[in-house]
Amino acid sequence: MRTFCRLGVALVLLIGAAGCGRKYYPAGGEVVFKDGTPLPGGWVFFQPVDPGVKTSSQAEIQPDGKFQLMTEVKGDGAPEGRYRVAVKPPLAAKREGKNLPPPLIDPRFENADTSGLEFTVTRDAAHNVFRIEVDRPAAGHKK
């Protein structure tokens, strides 16, 4: 009977450990211009830098510039690790003559490799509030 109980306990522990495979930590923040004005919409993409993290996370930017990261379901957070970050502004409607309006942000922020933005998600949610500052495009820049 003792052996059966020990096997039962071992099985429960094994199943419990298998169910904890993915751990996400709450993370979010705001996207603003250097003057503190929020970017009114778009997306942020967190691409892992650490080799142990294989999953990217993303979030929709709200009209007030705030975002909450998700990996599998809305608001579930991101795995612990370092990330390069890209910011995609909201899609602008085409103007008459099929010209796009000027970009809202400097295009370098639209690619995680050129944005210069890097953040670390930790187990401590208090450290996972990120202020992402973006630049407006240079004068005369067309996308």
Secondary structure as GFF3:
##gff-version 3
##sequence-region A 1 143
A	DSSP	alpha_helix	2	19	.	.	.	ID=ss1
A	DSSP	beta_strand	28	33	.	.	.	ID=ss2
A	DSSP	beta_strand	43	48	.	.	.	ID=ss3
A	DSSP	beta_strand	57	60	.	.	.	ID=ss4
A	DSSP	beta_strand	66	68	.	.	.	ID=ss5
A	DSSP	beta_strand	81	88	.	.	.	ID=ss6
A	DSSP	three_ten_helix	107	110	.	.	.	ID=ss7
A	DSSP	beta_strand	118	121	.	.	.	ID=ss8
A	DSSP	three_ten_helix	125	127	.	.	.	ID=ss9
A	DSSP	beta_strand	129	134	.	.	.	ID=ss10
###
